[in-house]
Amino acid sequence: MELEERVAELERRLAVLEQATDSGGTPSLGDGDFWALAGLKDQLGRLDGAADGGVLFTGSVRLPAGEQYEWQYGALTAGLLGSDEDRPDWADAAEPLAALGHPVRLRLLREILGGRRTAAELAELDETGTTGQIYHHLRLLTGAGWLHTTGRGRYEVPAARVVPLLVVLTAARP
């Protein structure tokens, strides 16, 4: 990137920050400037076969137990929707999505991300059911890839699934 372009971009960012400060607030994600969308469009402009666009999700997350995750994933629209002759099978997404479709399983995931990692710790929670029911939910979440065991009865959300899980939850909000 040329020096002039870099300076112009820094000036634009500074103006956005100053405007937010002048109005008494601070910039927040999702408000105003579509900086992530602008970056995606820039990348799509450089890729062959990206005429129909694409999607991107990304995140930088620090969990209550201290783990830090940074992750991004993008896909071209053509690969997601296909063409009349070549449509991708979305049925593969049914099991992982169905596993998230129960309030107790969502609670278990939230607790595991928060630091409760063993079935015994999870069984101490109110309104999660019997130990047998908790193991049933944990098996479904593990089978769908939202959890894995780390040994000695400990569960965790795989690193590559932390940000996608939070993206799905964000997308599901009304």
C-alpha positions as CSV (number, residue, x, y, z in Angstrom):
1,M,0.0,0.0,0.0
2,E,1.3,3.4,-0.9
3,L,2.2,5.8,1.9
4,E,-0.5,8.3,0.8
5,E,-3.1,5.6,0.9
6,R,-2.0,4.5,4.4
7,V,-2.1,8.1,5.7
8,A,-5.6,8.6,4.2
9,E,-6.8,5.4,5.8
10,L,-5.4,6.5,9.2
11,E,-7.0,9.9,8.8
12,R,-10.4,8.3,8.0
13,R,-10.1,6.1,11.1
14,L,-9.1,9.0,13.3
15,A,-12.1,11.0,12.1
16,V,-14.5,8.2,13.0
17,L,-13.0,8.0,16.5
18,E,-13.1,11.7,16.9
19,Q,-16.7,11.9,15.8
20,A,-17.7,9.2,18.3
21,T,-15.8,11.0,21.0
22,D,-17.4,14.3,20.1
23,S,-20.9,12.8,20.4
24,G,-20.1,11.5,23.9
25,G,-19.9,7.9,22.9
26,T,-17.4,5.3,21.9
27,P,-17.4,3.4,18.7
28,S,-19.0,0.0,19.0
29,L,-19.0,-3.1,16.8
30,G,-21.9,-3.2,14.4
31,D,-22.5,0.6,14.5
32,G,-21.7,3.0,11.7
33,D,-18.6,2.2,9.7
34,F,-18.7,-1.2,7.9
35,W,-15.0,-1.7,8.2
36,A,-15.2,-5.5,8.1
37,L,-17.5,-5.4,5.1
38,A,-15.1,-3.0,3.3
39,G,-12.2,-5.4,3.9
40,L,-14.2,-8.3,2.6
41,K,-15.2,-6.5,-0.5
42,D,-11.5,-5.5,-1.0
43,Q,-10.5,-9.2,-0.7
44,L,-13.3,-10.3,-3.0
45,G,-12.2,-7.9,-5.7
46,R,-8.8,-9.6,-5.7
47,L,-10.2,-13.2,-6.1
48,D,-11.1,-15.0,-9.3
49,G,-14.6,-16.4,-9.1
50,A,-15.8,-14.0,-6.5
51,A,-18.2,-12.0,-8.7
52,D,-21.3,-13.1,-6.7
53,G,-19.7,-12.1,-3.4
54,G,-19.0,-14.0,-0.2
55,V,-19.4,-14.2,3.5
56,L,-16.9,-13.8,6.3
57,F,-17.0,-14.4,10.0
58,T,-14.3,-13.6,12.4
59,G,-13.6,-13.1,16.1
60,S,-11.1,-12.4,18.8
61,V,-12.4,-13.9,22.1
62,R,-11.1,-14.2,25.6
63,L,-13.0,-16.7,27.7
64,P,-13.6,-16.2,31.4
65,A,-11.1,-19.0,32.2
66,G,-8.5,-16.9,30.3
67,E,-8.1,-18.8,27.0
68,Q,-7.7,-16.5,23.9
69,Y,-9.0,-17.5,20.5
70,E,-8.7,-15.6,17.2
71,W,-10.3,-17.1,14.2
72,Q,-11.8,-16.2,10.8
73,Y,-13.4,-18.0,8.0
74,G,-14.7,-16.9,4.6
75,A,-16.6,-18.6,1.8
76,L,-17.6,-17.5,-1.7
77,T,-21.3,-17.2,-2.4
78,A,-20.9,-19.5,-5.4
79,G,-19.6,-22.3,-3.2
80,L,-22.4,-21.9,-0.7
81,L,-25.3,-21.6,-3.1
82,G,-23.9,-23.5,-6.1
83,S,-25.4,-23.3,-9.5
84,D,-28.5,-25.0,-11.0
85,E,-26.4,-28.0,-12.0
86,D,-24.2,-28.1,-8.9
87,R,-26.0,-27.3,-5.6
88,P,-24.2,-28.1,-2.4
89,D,-25.9,-30.3,0.1
90,W,-26.9,-28.3,3.2
91,A,-28.1,-31.4,4.9
92,D,-24.6,-31.9,6.4
93,A,-25.3,-28.8,8.6
94,A,-28.4,-30.4,10.1
95,E,-26.7,-32.4,12.9
96,P,-24.5,-29.6,14.2
97,L,-27.4,-27.1,14.1
98,A,-29.8,-29.6,15.7
99,A,-27.3,-30.2,18.5
100,L,-27.6,-26.5,19.4
101,G,-31.4,-26.7,19.3
102,H,-31.9,-27.5,23.0
103,P,-31.8,-25.0,25.9
104,V,-29.9,-27.5,28.2
105,R,-27.2,-28.1,25.6
106,L,-26.8,-24.4,25.1
107,R,-26.5,-23.9,28.8
108,L,-23.9,-26.7,29.0
109,L,-21.8,-25.1,26.2
110,R,-22.0,-21.7,28.0
111,E,-20.9,-23.3,31.3
112,I,-18.0,-25.2,29.6
113,L,-16.8,-22.0,27.9
114,G,-17.1,-20.3,31.3
115,G,-14.7,-22.9,32.9
116,R,-16.9,-25.7,34.2
117,R,-15.3,-28.6,32.4
118,T,-16.2,-31.9,34.0
119,A,-19.5,-33.8,34.0
120,A,-19.5,-33.7,37.8
121,E,-19.3,-29.8,37.8
122,L,-22.0,-29.7,35.2
123,A,-24.3,-32.0,37.2
124,E,-24.2,-29.5,40.1
125,L,-26.1,-27.0,38.0
126,D,-29.8,-26.4,38.5
127,E,-32.2,-27.2,35.8
128,T,-29.9,-29.3,33.6
129,G,-31.5,-32.7,34.4
130,T,-30.1,-35.9,35.8
131,T,-26.6,-37.1,35.3
132,G,-27.8,-39.5,32.6
133,Q,-29.5,-36.6,30.8
134,I,-26.4,-34.5,31.0
135,Y,-24.3,-37.3,29.5
136,H,-26.9,-37.7,26.8
137,H,-26.6,-33.9,25.9
138,L,-22.8,-34.1,26.1
139,R,-22.7,-37.1,23.7
140,L,-24.9,-35.2,21.2
141,L,-22.7,-32.1,21.4
142,T,-19.5,-34.2,21.1
143,G,-20.9,-36.1,18.1
144,A,-21.8,-32.9,16.3
145,G,-18.3,-31.5,16.9
146,W,-19.2,-28.7,19.4
147,L,-17.3,-30.5,22.2
148,H,-14.5,-32.9,22.6
149,T,-13.1,-34.7,25.6
150,T,-9.7,-33.8,26.9
151,G,-9.3,-36.8,29.2
152,R,-10.3,-37.6,32.8
153,G,-13.9,-36.6,32.1
154,R,-13.1,-33.0,31.0
155,Y,-14.9,-31.4,28.1
156,E,-14.0,-28.4,26.0
157,V,-15.2,-26.6,22.9
158,P,-12.5,-27.2,20.2
159,A,-10.6,-24.1,19.5
160,A,-11.8,-24.0,15.9
161,R,-15.4,-24.0,17.1
162,V,-15.4,-21.3,19.7
163,V,-15.8,-18.3,17.4
164,P,-18.2,-20.2,15.0
165,L,-20.4,-21.1,18.1
166,L,-20.5,-17.5,19.2
167,V,-21.3,-16.4,15.6
168,V,-24.2,-18.8,15.4
169,L,-25.5,-17.5,18.7
170,T,-25.2,-14.0,17.5
171,A,-27.0,-14.8,14.3
172,A,-29.8,-16.4,16.2
173,R,-30.6,-13.4,18.3
174,P,-33.8,-11.5,17.4
